[in-house]
Amino acid sequence: MPTPGRIPAPEEIRAYRLQDGGTSVTLLNLGAITQDWRVDGRPVVLGYADPSAYLDNPMFLGVIAGRVANRISAARFELGGETWVLAPNEGPNMLHGGPVGTGRQLWQVERDGERALRLVLDSPHLDQGFPGALRIELIVTLEGRTLTYDMRATPDRETPVSLAQHNYYTLSGGTEPVWDHRAHVPASRYVAVDDALLPTGALVPVAGQPFDLRQERSLGEADPDRRGSDISHVFDAPGANEVTVTGHGLRLRMEADKPGLQFYTGGGLAPRHTPLPGQSHARFHGLCLEPQGLPDAVTQPAFPSILCTPEAPYRQVLRVTIAPQ
């Protein structure tokens, strides 16, 4: 049984492979990480060749980020008349659940045939400072060229939950920057942030911004100065939203059911460990598409609530299809 809140030893890390036809996916019990995903032999996510390299993973390659993905300002929030002080890991703030969040812990894994895995993490009360014990269940299913991440979390008391799957997608196989990838995101607003990437509370029109992707265009055309984006789009419609990315003869189609999408063009990427064969992890070589609740929602009362209870648990179903165009 994995011990929550503890960074595991390299020998505890296990890899599990899913296969359906010409598509294969490799996941780890560490952080529920998607280490590798191949479509007809071509890698479509960035990954490290050695599973133990993910013990040093500051860019969160492939993890399930949580308990609360993105940033919480000052690593604290108010709930139930109490101030809950969290574990900071980005200056005074918390990023992606803290120094030993869900992406750095060992999950229990059960195999369900060749095409599905069930991963479970029991996070105790005060894990990284969060109130309440939380059971997180992730069912990953590969059907043809579609990979589904079905995320559920049930707490024993009211607590915030906002998970995010953190793949760095690449349609070039990881050999080139993502500037020639063409993207469409159905969002006319984004979350305004300050210099520390913390929300100001305002939701601002994307019109005129380099990350205005309401009409499909290449990332290089959208951002000719190559400044990069790390922004939270706010979807126009509730429920299912479709995000697409095309390039190099492939089309990625993502079905997201959360109100926000963190869109990050990988400006902080840098060679750190030996990558999967043929890949480069240089700047802008991977594109993160992270459906989630809006960042810092626990301190922004105007944002949609991310609070969950035993009667109203957490659920996110994320479907990603990558296939030839």
N, C-alpha and C positions, 0 to 999 in steps of 0.2 A: 504494500500500500504506500503510495507516494506521500511524503511529508510536506504539507503546504508551507509556503513562505521560505523554503530552503532551496538554494541553488544546487542542482544535482551534480554528481560526479560523472565524468565522461563515460565510464563503463555502464552507467544506468540508462543511457540513451539508446533507443531502439528505433529502427526504420520499418515502415510498413508500406507495401506497394499495392496499388489498385491497378487493374488492367481491364480494358474493354476494347477489343479490336486494336486499332493502331494508336490508341490513346492510353497513356500510363501516368500515374500520379504517385509520388512518394511522400509520405507524411511521417513525422517524428512524434514520439510521445513527449518530447520536450516542447512545451509551448504550443502543442497541436500545430506545429510548423508544417507548412507545405514546402518541402525541400526541392522538389522537382516536379515538373508537369511537362509532358512531351506529347505533341500532336504529330503523328507520322514521323517520329524520331526527332522532331525539332523542339528544343526547349522553349517554353513560352513564359516562364517566370525565372527571375534571377535566383540563384541558390549557391550555397557553399558545397564543395565536393565532400568534405569531412563533416559528418553530423556533429562531432564535438566542437567544431568551430562556432556553432550557434550559442555556445556558452558565453561568447563575446560577440554580441549582436546588437550594437547600439542603434543600428538603422532598422531594427525590428523586421528583418527579412522573413516573410512568410508566416508570422505569428498570428495567433488570435490575441489581440490586444485587449486588456481589461484589468480589473473589473470595469473601469471606466476608461474608454479610449480617448485619445486627444488630451487636451490640457485642462487642469483644474488650477485656477489662479490661487496663489499663496498656499496651495496644498491644504485647503480647509473649506468646510461648508457648514451651514446650519441645518439641523434637522431634528424635529421633535423637541425643540427648546434647548438643544445641546449643540456645542461646537465640536465637530469631528475633525481632529488634526491628523492629516495623512502623511505618508512618507514621501518627501520631495525627491525628485531625481533629475530636474532640469532647473538649476538654480533654486529659488524658493518655491517653484511650482512643481506639480505632478504631471508627468507625461505617460500616457498609455498604462496607467495602473500602478506606477511606482517602480522602485528598483527591483522588486521581485514580484512583478505582476503576473498575470496569467500566461504571458508569453515567455516566461523564464522558469516556470514550474513544470514538474512532471505530471502528466495526465495518465489515468488508467485507460487502457485500450482493449477493446474487444473487437475481434474481426467478425464480419457478417458476410461470408463468401468472398469472392474475388473482387467485388466492386463496392464494398461498403465497410466503414469503420465506425464504431461508437467510442467516443472519448469522453471521459468524465473527470472533472476536477472538483473536489470538495474544498472550498475556501472557508476557513473558520472566522468567527467573530473577531474583528480587529485585524484581519489580514491586511497589511499595508495601511491600517488605520480605519478601514471601512466598517461600518456597523453591520452586525448580523452575519450568521452563517449562510453561505450561498453554495448551492450545488449547481454546477454548470455542466450541461450535456451538449455534446456536439456530435451530430451524425453527418458523416461525409460520404456522399454517394456519387459514383461515376457511372453515368449512363450514356453510352456512345461518346460524344464529344462534349457532354455537359457535366460539369462538376457542381454539386449542390452542397452548400454548408448550411445545415439546419441547426441553429444555435438556440438553446433554451437555458434559462437560469431561474431557479426557484429559491427565494430567501426565506428565512424564518422570521423576519420582521421587515419593516419598510427600509429600503436601502436603494441607492442609485446603482443602476446597471446600464452599461452601453458598450457592447463588444464591437470589435471591428476586425475583419480579416485583412491582413496587411501584406498581400503579395505585391511584388514589383513585376509588373507585366512587361514583356518584350515580344514584339512580333518579328523582330529581326534575328531572334535566337540569342540576343544579348551581345551581338557583335557591333552594334551601332547605336548612337543616341536615338531618342524617341522623336526627334523633331519632324521626321517624315510620317509619323503616325497621324492619322486623321481621326478626330474625336467629335462625338456629339453628346452633349449633356443637357437634358431638358430642365434647365434651371435659369430663372431670370434674376435671381438675387444671390448674394453671398454674405457670409458673416464678416463684417469689418473687424480688423484686429489692429493692435498696437505693435510697437517695434519688437515686443517679446512674443508676438503671435497669440496674444490673449484677446478674446473678444471684447469689443467696446460695448456691446449690447445692440448695436445697429445692424440691420439687414439692408444691404445697399444694392442697387441695380448693377448687374454685370455689364450693361451696355457701355461700350467704349473701352472695356478692360481687356487685357491680353488673354484672360480666361473666359471670355464670352464665347461659349461653344454651343449656343442655341441652334446655330446652323453649322453643319459639319465642316470642319476645316482642319488643315494640318497644324500641328502644334508649333511648327516653325513659322508658319504664316501668322498664327495668332500671337506669337511672341518673337518678333524678328530680332529683338535685342538679346534674346536668350537669357532673360532674367530669371526664368523659372517661376513655377507656381507652387504654392503650398496653402491652399485656400479651401474653405468649406462652402461648397455650393448648397443652396437650399432648393430642393425640388419644388416645381410648380404645383404638382398634383400629389394628394395623399395616396398611400398604398403603393402599388407596383409602378416603378419607373424603369425605363430602359435606357441604358448607356451603351454606346457602341464605340469601338476603336477599330480602324482598319489599317492595313499596311503589309507589305511584303507577301501579298497573296493570301493573307489570313484576315478573318473578321472575328473580333471579340464582341460578344453580346452579353451584357450584364443586366439581370433583373434584380432591382433593389427595392426593399420595402421599408426603409427608414427615411426620416425627413431630410437627412443631410448626406453629402458625399464629399469626403476629404479627397482633394485632387492634388497630387504631389508629383512633380516631374523629376524627382530624384536629384535635386541640386546638391544634396549633402552626401551623395554616394561617393565612395572612394575605395580603391583596392585595400582590403583588410585581411582577407583569408583567400586561400586558393579557391577560385570559383569553379562551378561546373565546367566541364571541357568546352572550350571555344568561346566562353563568355568573357566580357569585360564588365567590371563593376565601377567604371569611371562615372563621373558626373553625368547625369541626364540619360543614363543607359537603361533606366527602368521607370515605369509609370505606376504609381499607386492609385488605386481606385477603392476607397474605403467607405462603404455605406455605414452610417452610424447616426446616433443622436447628435444634436448640435453641440459643439465644444463648450465646455465650462457651463453646461446647462444647470448645474447644481448651484451656481451663484448668479445666474441670469434668469430672474423670474418670468421674463417675457418669452423665453424660449420654451419649446415643448418639454414637458417633464420627462425625466428619465428614471423617476422613482418607480420601484416595483415592490410588490407585497406578496405574501403567500397566496392571496386570493387573485392577484393580478400579476403573474410572473412574466419574465422577459421572454421574447421570441423574436428571432430574425431568421428569415429564409433567404439566402443569397444563392442565386443560380448564375453560373458563368459558362457560356458556350464559346469555344474557340474552334473554328473550322475553316477550311479553305473557302475563299470568296467564290 
